[in-house]
Amino acid sequence: MTHPRLSLALQGADALPPSGRVLVLGPGAATDLSDLPQARAVIVQGFRPDHDALAARGWTVVPSVSEATGDFAASVVFVPRARAAARALVAEAACRVDPGGPVWIDGQKTDGVDTMLKDIRARTAVSAPIAKAHGKIFRFDAGPRFDDWRAADLIPAPGFVTRPGVFSAEKVDHGSALLAAALPDRLPARIADLGAGWGWLAAQILARPGVEVLHLVEADRAALDCARRNIGDPRARFHWEDATRFRPEAPVDAVIMNPPFHTGRAAEPALGAAFIAAAAAMLAPSGRLWMVANRHLPYEAVLARHFREVAEIGGDGGFKLLMGTRPVAAPRPRR
């Protein structure tokens, strides 16, 4: 199977330059890139599961644009939903590709590609867009017309910085604030924060007495880089990892988390369920899980499978705070 738009866009006179590297920004694990020259492509993907999946297919993948060094003859940008993050990718492509080189923009209508087309067309000439499979692809020539779109720090709370596109980049997430307020005054020594984001909840955890080590586990490299900037506490350990696969060197006494419940537009309760299973697997026998979830998500039954005691300890109309105590040991495989 070929990409429904990219394969059409790169035909004939609009084919990629015959030499030079191609900068590919933001493709997901399921994106078909077979129309691109693998030997010449450098992919930027900071979401760890997608990064690893693309690397396993033989692509050269780096987690951030700053690590895609050198010259590029062309670029393909896959538009994310967040408008500021999409603009930042376009700006990076426009300034990193050789002047006049082609920059292709591809995206779904539901992710704002029509708005992106309108915004770019207001600044430079674009090719006739190709519409197919509920999306569009179009091209413009690289140049310095998008420098003001480059990513800049955001200040979501005093003493914290974020970047466009990370979760809750402009303010503290309400669910995290509820969870932080409900935590006990003193916390256990060894803790993991799964899906730690840019570090606000971790900072509240480290402010409690009793904490000796806190593992911040985050799959979004941009968010984790922000957390590193926001938290200078030597007790913090930073892990760019898929939280559902992460295992600390030694069991932890507590897991505290505000897990994501979607990777696209639709809710995926299975993702939160995987976080719960991972939390139980890394906890000591007497360990405890504190978590916040949207009230409509059916996590109680999942918690009951992984913990001997489960309770709702607070929340509001939109969120519920849940606690699991004493994880159930996973059955050992039969020999």
HELIX and SHEET records of a PDB file:
HELIX    1   1 LEU A    6  ALA A    9  1                                   4    
HELIX    2   2 GLY A   12  ASP A   14  5                                   3    
HELIX    3   3 GLN A   38  ARG A   40  5                                   3    
HELIX    4   4 ARG A   48  ALA A   56  1                                   9    
HELIX    5   5 VAL A   65  GLU A   67  5                                   3    
HELIX    6   6 ARG A   83  ARG A   96  1                                  14    
HELIX    7   7 LYS A  109  ASP A  111  5                                   3    
HELIX    8   8 VAL A  113  ARG A  121  1                                   9    
HELIX    9   9 PRO A  144  TRP A  149  5                                   6    
HELIX   10  10 HIS A  174  ALA A  182  1                                   9    
HELIX   11  11 TRP A  200  LEU A  206  1                                   7    
HELIX   12  12 ARG A  221  ASN A  230  1                                  10    
HELIX   13  13 PRO A  269  MET A  282  1                                  14    
HELIX   14  14 GLU A  300  HIS A  306  1                                   7    
SHEET    1   A 7 THR A  60  VAL A  62  0                                        
SHEET    2   A 7 ALA A  41  VAL A  44  1                                        
SHEET    3   A 7 VAL A  22  LEU A  25  1                                        
SHEET    4   A 7 ALA A  74  PHE A  78  1                                        
SHEET    5   A 7 PRO A 102  GLN A 108  1                                        
SHEET    6   A 7 GLY A 135  ASP A 141 -1                                        
SHEET    7   A 7 ILE A 130  LYS A 132 -1                                        
SHEET    1   B 7 ALA A 236  TRP A 240  0                                        
SHEET    2   B 7 VAL A 213  GLU A 218  1                                        
SHEET    3   B 7 ARG A 190  LEU A 194  1                                        
SHEET    4   B 7 VAL A 252  MET A 257  1                                        
SHEET    5   B 7 LEU A 283  ASN A 294  1                                        
SHEET    6   B 7 PHE A 319  PRO A 327 -1                                        
SHEET    7   B 7 PHE A 307  GLY A 315 -1                                        
END                                                                             
